[in-house]
Amino acid sequence: MKKKVVVLGSTGSVGCNVCKVLKFHSDKFEVKTLGANVNYRMLFHQASELNVRDVIVVHNDFYDQAQKEVPANINIHGGEEALVEAVC
């Protein structure tokens, strides 16, 4: 059985490395949600690589812009409340 994982801050330096490890061990982990503050384009790329359907963009201005560019197979959520919900 795969362990389910949520990666908050996935576009930062540590988060990018975590995503690389998770991709390498995709037989052991299922990434449920990725979150970033502002870098939504990288977030979408990571979601595509890791087959993640749910992403969170915390910063409201970037969330508004990201909604206009979100790929069809990704569900986008915004704000700090979405972070709390993802962790719970």
PEQUIGI-V343117 format. One line per field, one symbol per residue. phi: phi as a letter, one per 30 degrees, with the letter a starting at -180 (. if undefined). burial: # if it has 24 or more other C-alpha atoms within 12 Angstrom, else .. Layout:
phi = ???
burial = ???
This chain:
phi = .dddbcccidcdddedddddddddcddcbcddbcbbdbddddeddddddchcccbbcddedddeddedcdddccccbbiddddddddd
burial = ....#######....#.##..#......####################.#########...##..#...#...######..##..#..
